[in-house]
Amino acid sequence: MKEQKPTVSPTLHLSEATLRAVFDSRTYNIILIGKDGRILGFNEGAAQAAREVQGVEYYVGMDFFSKVDEQSRAFVQARHDKVMAGESLRFEMPYPGVDGVEHWYDIQYDPLKDEAGEVTGVCLTNICIDDRKRAEKALQSSEQDLRAVFNSGTQMMALMDKTGILRDFNRNAVSLIRGLLGTEFVAGRSFVDQIPEIFRETFLANFQKALQGQMVSSERQVTAKDGSEHWFEFTYNPVFDSEKTVTGVCLTGVLIDERKKAEEAMRRSEAHLRAVFNSGSQVTVLIAKDGRIRDFNKTAAAMAPRVLGKSLVPGMPFLKTLPPGASQEIFLKSFQAALEGKETRGERSIQALDGSERWVEVNYQPVFNDSGGVEGVCFSLTFIDERKKAEAAVKESEARYRKLVEFSPDAVLVHDGAKILFANSAAAKLLGASRVDDLVGVDVWRFVKEEFKLIAVDRVRRILEEKGTSAAMEQEWKRLDGTLVPVEVQGTFLPYGGNPAILAILRDITDRRKTAQLLTRYERLATIGKVIAAIAHEVRNPLTVVSGMSKVLKSKMSHRQEYSQELDTIVQQTHRLKLFMNDILDYSRGMEIQKVKVDARSLVEQSLVLANAQYGPRHAEIQVDWAFPKNCPELSVDPGRMEQVFCNLILNAFQSMGDQGTLVLSAKAQGPKVLLEVADDGPGIAPSDAPKLFEPFFTTKRQGSGLGLPISRKIVEAHGGKLEWRTNEPKGCVFYIELPLL
């Protein structure tokens, strides 16, 4: 009987090809579990997650529940049983990894069914959502900041959409409505249904004007639940989107009881007027119809000398009190309007006596007599510097956020699932376009590498359908010139131009990958270094005994010439091995530097003498050229340590050139630093050896330890300098040292 191929579960709704692509993906961790709880199969993502998070290795036939900790085993078994009963489960949960870090996962259980519909096992899929959780936390923090701004100040604020549905309101709105009317605002309901009927007609009229783009202000008296009367100034502000289309209305209300009381007091009683007149921090000046000052309050009297440099005097023309730069035309226009019974107000900056700029809110109010005629103008001025600073800060913040996308180091794209609608400069640079316009209108899928398209298409579909956000994912994209660049991609739903779109953030992770490789490499070297240093420490003591005993033995057997060569070899090799152990310990432990001032040339000359002594008579055919300035500055270094460095570099040059060549020793001042060079005309360094040149234990010499250059670099860096190399044209190489003068 021919074996039947297993059918894909109807729950998954995937073709066989799609299922295989998803199963092989490292993005989703997939485990197939049989009825008995044994693993039927798993993909590489699941295996890797098991190693990194649980510290276990999966294999087919393994008891899945045996690898679950005892506390969670019953819970996991219960979920398995539910799915075996035909249910599908999905949830998010944290899981502590073997590294001690908590990781979040999106987990889904689905039943596996055969052709007859019988549940034969469980498909367990999960994906790490750490990045999404961090993004959600950042978004929550941002929303909290916006909410704090929304709830600041003394105004009540209510946001409504175009249909009049109340979408949001601040704390002041809650406290005022609760305290005055004893009611509560409810978001999601019509605003007009939540206010007293007496206000509804006026509200609807002003609401319609705001929807037409007008800002409408009105004052209204409100009777509280306790019978008290309160005055409010209500402002209906249209809310615009990026296309300057009105999307709703923001209603603000400010309690103006104090201002109304002052106005009423001025109308009814001179005594009441005087009390209010001289209260508060507001500058108030009463101006007669002929433009002369009739009276002013204490605040005006106190502020005039400080701002204008002169005192106010009743009877003087008000025009003479205008600060430098103030417009007489604006004053006369506002003054005339007040004489006609109209109140005007505005904000402007003035220049104080000390030259500082002060922001003020000015108000021109008609003063009525008992018969209702206008007998003068009340001019009031309030310093609003702090408010302006706050407004400027808000505008600056808005400008920063507007520029955030354009100046973001990450590439930002907006696309509709097919064409690119927007791109910032970073995106143009990342994708190899000379300008942003070269990307707009281009098919977004031309940039996605073929092996990632299937997953990317599914991510885009989900974002558009669910209006959600995808987790960050590493992919490879193709630039316009066809070269590949590794990127981390994250997308989120974004209405753009009135249509659904996706905001995609792409981050170039080339450097991140290189850094990760370097860190792995350095960690491995550090571990090796520690082990070898420990070995060297243990070997050096018995080695000293062997060396000493060899010398004693040689002395005692000086009359036995047939053993002298062997004993010399033992002494020489133990001495060489002891030097090697010392090099290892020097490299592995901390570098202690004792700085003194020394002459640069003298230091290099002494190093050359030491190198000549070690290299032997072969150096006689090597020519040494000096390129030191006459007044070479002194160095602040550890002479012994730096002699070790230069001696090592000179010996390397000798060994590279062999028996003949030219060695060039040079120095020159470069600002606050000195550049010292050791150059040879030997065969140079092979390209394959260059990346490993300063790695410990790498050497091309038969008897080299591979620690000379690493120790030299460590000594130079301990001095605050750097040791590098370059090719010496036409042949050879140059090792150069940069040292600070201080």
NULUM-69254 format. One record per residue (C-alpha): x, y negated, z negated. Coordinates in steps of 0.02 Angstrom, whole numbers, plus 50000, padded with zeros to 5 digits. Each point is the difference from the previous one (the first is absolute). Layout:
! residues N
     X     Y     Z
     X     Y     Z
...
***
This chain:
! residues 742
     X     Y     Z
 50000 50000 50000
 50069 49831 50052
 50042 49888 49854
 49888 49847 49988
 50079 49829 49973
 49940 49911 49844
 49882 49856 50034
 50021 49825 49931
 49881 49955 49858
 49853 49891 50060
 50037 49889 49848
 50162 49941 50079
 49924 49954 50171
 50172 50013 50082
 50056 50083 50160
 50134 50133 49984
 50131 49883 50074
 49952 49859 49884
 49999 50118 49850
 50174 50062 50042
 50066 49821 50018
 49925 49952 49832
 50060 50162 49918
 50179 49971 50060
 49997 49817 49949
 50102 49946 49850
 49873 49865 49962
 49868 50119 49932
 50045 50141 49880
 49895 50153 50048
 49986 50165 49905
 49887 50145 50051
 49947 50107 49850
 49909 50167 50007
 49858 50062 49891
 50122 50080 49880
 50095 49837 49977
 50150 50053 50103
 50078 49882 50127
 49955 50045 50181
 50103 49860 50078
 50065 49824 49976
 50083 49864 50102
 50170 49919 49974
 49922 49849 49915
 49925 50111 49865
 50163 50093 49976
 50098 49838 49983
 49872 49927 49877
 50008 50159 49895
 50189 49987 49989
 50003 49814 49961
 49850 49989 49883
 49981 50173 49920
 50177 50063 50025
 49940 50164 50076
 50018 50091 50167
 49843 50065 50089
 49994 50163 50094
 49859 50095 50085
 49918 50123 49881
 50050 49902 49844
 49868 49980 49863
 49956 49815 50018
 49930 49988 49822
 50160 50069 49923
 50090 49839 50049
 49870 49888 49917
 50036 49947 49820
 49894 50087 49868
 49904 49843 49953
 49938 49973 50179
 49981 50183 50052
 49820 50021 49943
 49950 49836 50082
 50084 50048 50165
 49920 50173 49994
 49829 49919 49974
 50023 49890 50153
 50056 50152 50101
 49842 50093 49948
 49888 49853 50050
 50077 49993 50173
 49985 50189 50018
 49814 49970 49967
 49994 49888 50153
 50030 49826 49925
 50126 49871 50062
 50089 49895 49869
 50099 49841 50015
 50079 49893 49863
 50155 49900 49953
 50111 50040 49853
 50175 49965 49932
 50129 50138 49985
 50165 49987 49904
 50148 50050 50107
 50156 50093 49946
 50092 49832 50006
 49885 49934 49863
 49913 49878 50118
 49811 50007 50015
 49936 50023 50180
 49821 49973 50061
 49920 50121 50124
 49840 50002 50104
 49945 50183 49984
 49867 50093 50101
 49937 50178 49987
 49905 50075 50149
 49934 50178 50022
 50074 50109 50138
 49866 50097 50090
 50003 50142 50125
 49890 50014 50155
 49857 50065 49895
 50007 49847 49888
 50066 50096 49851
 50125 49909 49889
 50166 50090 50012
 50111 49879 49910
 50041 49819 49958
 50090 49865 50098
 50086 49882 49878
 50064 49836 50075
 50081 49856 49909
 50096 49843 50043
 50105 49888 49891
 49914 49831 49979
 50130 49912 49891
 50017 49855 50123
 49812 49977 50011
 49986 49998 49810
 50135 49868 49991
 49911 49898 50134
 49835 50016 49906
 50086 49939 49842
 50075 49851 50092
 49831 49960 50079
 49917 50009 49829
 50131 49880 49931
 49971 49880 50147
 49812 50007 49972
 50026 49964 49816
 50104 49847 50044
 49866 49936 50118
 49868 50035 49870
 50100 49899 49872
 50003 49851 50119
 49815 50023 50038
 49960 49997 49814
 50110 49850 49959
 49939 49821 49980
 49831 49940 49937
 49895 50020 50155
 49871 50134 50025
 50022 50084 50169
 49887 50118 50097
 50041 50079 50168
 49858 50046 50118
 49996 50077 50173
 49902 49927 50145
 49841 50089 49945
 50007 49923 49827
 50052 50159 49911
 50108 49963 49847
 50167 50084 50027
 50105 49937 49855
 50004 49872 49860
 50125 49942 49869
 49996 50005 49811
 49945 49820 49984
 49846 50041 50103
 49960 50144 49883
 50021 49897 49841
 49904 49848 50066
 49852 50099 50067
 49993 50109 49846
 50015 49851 49882
 49880 49883 50092
 49869 50117 50073
 50027 50160 49903
 50013 50101 50161
 50136 50100 50085
 50064 49991 50177
 49994 50165 50096
 50114 50026 50149
 49919 50077 50154
 49833 49912 49975
 49931 49845 50083
 50064 49845 49908
 49838 49903 50023
 49905 50137 49907
 50115 49977 49849
 49971 49813 49972
 49846 49910 49932
 49865 49971 50130
 50012 49811 49977
 50174 50001 50078
 49967 50117 50146
 49939 49875 50129
 50149 49885 49975
 50120 50147 49998
 49935 50070 50165
 50011 49831 50086
 50181 49971 49944
 50046 50181 50035
 49945 49982 50182
 50101 49840 50019
 50155 50089 49934
 49972 50143 50123
 50006 49867 50137
 50174 49949 49940
 49952 49853 49888
 50061 49975 49823
 49851 49944 49895
 50009 49927 49825
 49854 49960 49885
 49968 49964 49817
 49862 50087 49908
 49928 50004 49825
 49978 50172 49925
 49891 50044 49851
 50083 50128 49889
 49908 50140 49911
 50011 49900 49838
 49914 49852 50083
 50155 49891 50015
 50035 49909 50164
 50166 50014 50092
 50063 49919 50159
 50098 50095 50131
 50087 49952 50160
 49976 50138 50127
 50106 50014 50156
 49960 50116 50145
 50160 50040 50096
 49997 50101 50162
 50120 50150 49999
 50093 50021 50164
 50092 50150 50069
 50160 49992 50104
 49895 49958 50155
 49921 49851 49909
 49833 50090 49998
 49893 49974 49846
 49986 50167 49909
 49917 49941 49841
 49982 49862 49871
 50095 49961 49841
 49891 49911 49873
 50091 49907 49861
 49920 49919 49852
 50079 49878 49878
 49920 49946 49839
 49993 49808 50007
 49904 49965 49842
 50133 49880 49937
 50002 49898 50159
 49811 49990 50003
 49996 49948 49820
 50123 49861 50037
 49897 49939 50146
 49840 50002 49899
 50084 49910 49856
 50061 49862 50115
 49825 49974 50066
 49914 49995 49831
 50114 49918 49875
 50156 49891 49998
 50050 50079 49836
 49984 50174 50071
 50090 49944 50155
 50147 49934 49900
 50017 50163 49904
 50002 50103 50157
 50095 49868 50096
 50151 50016 49886
 49995 50188 49980
 50103 50130 50090
 50153 49985 50110
 49910 49925 50149
 50044 49825 50059
 49839 49898 50017
 49985 49823 50068
 49839 49900 50024
 50007 49887 50153
 49881 49857 50034
 49918 49978 50169
 50131 49868 50046
 50140 50127 49978
 50067 49934 49835
 50031 50106 49846
 49860 49984 49873
 50058 50128 49871
 50109 50153 49978
 50023 50137 49872
 50145 50036 49884
 50072 50132 50115
 50009 49875 50143
 50082 49871 49886
 50131 50127 49945
 50037 50071 50173
 50012 49837 50099
 50169 49943 49931
 50072 50174 50023
 49938 50025 50178
 49986 49821 50067
 50125 49907 49893
 49870 49872 49945
 49849 49987 49888
 49819 49989 50052
 49913 49834 49968
 49812 49970 50013
 49961 49888 50147
 50152 50050 50106
 49964 50067 50175
 49998 50190 49999
 50098 50000 50163
 50153 49938 49904
 49998 50157 49894
 50022 50118 50147
 50165 50096 49985
 50133 49991 50138
 49946 50094 50155
 49815 50001 49955
 49884 49956 50145
 49900 49840 49979
 49890 50056 50143
 49947 50159 49908
 49966 49900 49842
 49893 49870 50089
 49903 50135 50093
 49966 50098 49839
 49961 49842 49902
 49875 49943 50131
 49917 50171 50002
 49979 49992 49810
 49921 49827 50015
 49877 50080 50119
 49955 50128 49866
 50107 50143 50064
 50125 50095 49894
 50165 50047 50082
 50145 50100 49936
 50165 50059 50066
 50175 50060 49960
 50160 49911 50046
 50180 49977 49946
 50067 49838 49926
 50175 49942 49960
 50034 49962 49816
 50115 49864 49937
 50144 50123 49978
 49983 50054 50183
 49919 50167 49959
 49850 50060 50099
 49840 50025 49900
 49842 50083 50063
 49833 49925 49947
 49816 50031 50027
 49907 49834 50023
 49815 49969 49988
 49902 49845 50051
 49828 49998 49918
 49866 49866 50016
 49948 49917 49836
 49813 49971 49995
 49906 49871 49898
 49832 50029 49918
 49907 49955 50158
 50098 50126 50103
 50109 49875 50090
 50188 50022 50016
 50094 49876 49892
 50174 50068 50018
 50111 50152 50024
 50074 50120 49874
 50171 50058 50056
 50067 50156 49914
 50166 50084 50024
 50060 50168 49935
 50178 50063 50015
 49996 50170 50082
 50186 50038 50016
 49984 50170 49919
 49853 50048 50107
 50094 49946 50157
 50150 50101 49945
 49886 50150 49979
 49921 49969 50170
 50171 49980 50080
 50055 50162 49919
 49847 50089 50069
 50032 49929 50175
 50182 50049 49989
 49949 50175 49947
 49878 50011 50146
 50135 49941 50120
 50119 50130 49930
 49875 50139 50028
 49964 49936 50176
 50185 50005 50038
 50024 50164 49907
 49952 50103 50150
 50102 49899 50123
 50156 49995 49893
 49980 50173 49926
 50155 50108 50024
 49882 50144 50038
 49921 50018 50171
 49814 49961 49999
 49883 50057 50139
 49812 49984 50019
 49923 50121 50124
 49827 50068 50037
 50057 50180 50021
 50051 49968 50179
 50073 49828 50036
 50111 49889 49893
 49904 49842 49952
 50131 49913 49894
 50184 50020 49957
 50123 49901 49895
 50180 49958 50042
 50065 50148 49900
 49893 50117 50106
 50071 49925 50160
 50176 50025 49935
 49966 50178 49940
 49921 50055 50165
 50129 49912 50109
 49889 49862 50070
 50075 49830 50038
 49844 49912 49937
 49838 50041 49911
 49892 49971 50155
 50088 50147 50085
 49913 50117 49877
 49823 49928 49999
 49885 50103 50111
 50123 50145 50014
 49941 50179 49967
 50053 50036 49820
 50022 50186 50036
 50144 49969 50120
 50107 49962 49848
 49956 50157 49899
 50114 50149 50028
 49905 50146 50078
 50020 50118 49852
 49915 49874 49883
 49854 49951 50114
 49879 50136 49944
 50017 49954 49817
 50001 49813 50038
 49840 50011 50102
 49913 50091 49858
 50061 49869 49873
 49934 49859 50109
 49832 50087 50021
 49981 50021 49812
 50046 49820 49962
 49872 49933 50124
 49864 50120 49943
 50028 49984 49813
 50060 49818 50003
 50139 50056 49887
 50188 50006 49988
 50122 50135 50049
 50148 50056 49896
 50173 49948 50057
 50074 50124 50122
 50172 50016 50079
 49996 50010 50190
 50110 49960 50149
 49945 49864 50121
 50068 49960 50173
 50063 49827 50040
 49964 49921 50168
 50170 50059 50061
 49960 50180 49950
 50115 50011 49849
 49928 50074 49841
 49989 49914 49831
 49947 50086 49836
 49859 49905 49916
 49884 50014 49851
 49822 49964 50058
 49848 49954 49897
 49833 49943 50068
 49846 49920 49924
 49831 49948 50069
 49989 49817 50050
 49857 49908 50087
 50084 49899 50137
 49907 49881 50113
 49836 50072 49940
 50048 50177 50052
 50072 50147 49901
 50188 50012 50010
 50149 50068 49907
 50138 49903 49915
 50158 50105 50017
 50158 49966 49899
 50159 50075 50073
 50161 50002 49902
 50166 50043 50081
 50074 50138 49889
 50163 50024 50095
 50102 49925 49858
 49898 50095 49871
 50043 50165 50082
 50184 49953 50013
 50001 49946 49818
 49920 50163 49946
 50132 50098 50094
 50139 49896 49922
 49928 50020 49825
 49991 50188 50022
 50177 50001 50062
 50066 49891 49857
 49908 50101 49869
 50078 50159 50068
 50174 49922 49998
 49974 49934 49823
 49952 50173 49939
 50149 50080 50085
 50113 49866 49929
 49942 50030 49822
 50027 50187 50015
 50173 49981 50076
 50048 49869 49871
 49952 50120 49861
 50104 50136 50081
 50148 49881 50023
 49992 49951 49817
 50004 50182 49946
 50138 50047 50124
 50117 49855 49961
 50044 50057 49822
 50054 50178 50043
 50083 49931 50157
 50108 49888 49890
 50051 50154 49900
 50044 50095 50159
 50102 49852 50065
 50093 49982 49836
 50034 50184 49980
 50061 50008 50182
 50128 49864 49963
 50056 50090 49842
 50013 50164 50094
 50101 49915 50138
 50120 49931 49869
 50021 50168 49917
 50031 50088 50165
 50116 49870 50075
 50134 50136 50013
 49885 50108 50108
 50012 49911 50168
 49895 50132 50087
 49845 49933 49907
 50036 49814 50015
 49900 49975 50162
 49846 50088 49930
 50009 49902 49838
 50018 49835 50096
 49847 50046 50102
 49900 50034 49841
 50052 49832 49923
 49963 49904 50160
 49830 50079 50029
 49945 49980 49818
 50052 49817 50010
 49903 49980 50162
 49848 50086 49925
 50012 49888 49845
 49998 49844 50110
 49849 50069 50091
 49909 50029 49834
 50043 49821 49949
 49927 49935 50164
 49838 50094 49968
 49985 49930 49824
 50040 49824 50061
 49862 50012 50129
 49869 50074 49883
 50018 49887 49848
 49974 49815 49974
 50130 49881 50068
 50083 49887 49870
 50077 49843 50075
 50126 49886 49910
 50015 49844 50108
 50151 49884 50004
 50056 49871 50128
 50128 50067 50124
 50080 49942 50162
 49915 50089 50146
 50158 50030 50102
 50099 50063 49849
 49860 50123 49963
 50001 50069 50179
 50192 50003 50005
 50006 50107 49843
 49867 50115 50074
 50107 50018 50158
 50152 50049 49894
 49897 50135 49912
 49931 50064 50167
 50176 50007 50076
 50061 50101 49851
 49858 50125 50018
 50007 50014 50190
 50188 50025 50004
 50129 49954 50132
 49880 50029 50146
 49936 49822 49980
 50166 49930 50062
 49938 49998 50181
 49839 49909 49954
 50003 49812 50023
 49916 49895 49866
 49931 49828 50051
 49941 49873 49872
 49861 49872 50034
 49984 49912 49833
 49975 49810 49989
 50134 49898 49909
 49882 49946 49863
 49900 50158 49977
 49885 49978 49849
 50024 50104 49843
 49887 50149 49967
 49912 50041 49837
 50017 50191 50000
 50061 50152 49904
 50175 50017 50076
 50018 50186 49967
 49832 50042 50074
 50022 49890 50155
 50177 50069 50029
 49917 50172 50002
 49879 49938 50135
 50131 49919 50113
 50122 50143 49976
 49865 50124 50055
 49953 49894 50154
 50183 49980 50051
 50034 50188 49978
 49847 50038 50108
 50068 49882 50134
 50172 50083 49993
 49924 50174 50015
 49889 49943 50144
 50145 49926 50101
 50123 50142 49965
 50183 49954 50020
 49980 49838 50096
 49879 49857 50022
 49960 49827 49934
 49922 49963 49831
 49923 49826 49982
 49966 49930 49826
 49900 49838 50001
 49901 49884 49887
 49896 49843 50021
 49884 49894 49894
 49814 49997 50046
 49911 49874 49890
 49983 50074 49825
 50075 50166 50058
 50165 50072 50062
 50008 50124 50144
 50145 50126 49995
 50028 50122 50144
 50105 50156 50030
 50007 50037 50188
 50086 50138 50098
 50015 50047 50183
 49975 50186 49975
 49872 50108 50090
 49856 49927 49897
 49851 50088 49921
 49894 50124 50096
 49818 49945 50022
 49941 50163 49920
 50105 49964 49844
 49948 49818 49978
 49834 50027 49905
 50088 50112 49873
 50157 49896 49977
 49961 49940 49822
 49915 50161 49942
 50091 50092 49860
 50100 50154 50049
 49992 49962 50186
 50174 50001 50077
 50084 50037 50166
 50171 50032 49917
 50065 50172 49959
 50048 49953 49822
 49880 49854 49971
 49879 50000 49854
 49869 49897 50089
 49990 49881 49851
 50122 49863 50050
 49877 49890 50096
 49850 50030 49884
 50106 49953 49848
 50070 49849 50092
 49826 49938 50044
 49943 50027 49819
 50148 49896 49935
 49965 49858 50124
 49814 49998 49959
 50043 49994 49814
 50091 49837 50041
 49842 49931 50081
 50068 50026 50175
 49975 50120 50144
 50108 50121 50102
 49953 50034 50182
 50084 50048 50164
 49991 49959 50184
 50084 50055 50161
 50165 49912 50039
 50003 49956 50185
 50073 50070 50108
 50033 50146 49880
 50013 50041 49818
 49891 49938 49858
 49993 49860 49871
 49951 50021 49819
 49950 49832 49925
 49966 49946 49822
 49896 49849 49948
 50035 49939 49823
 49928 49850 49907
 50127 49868 49948
 49931 49982 49822
***
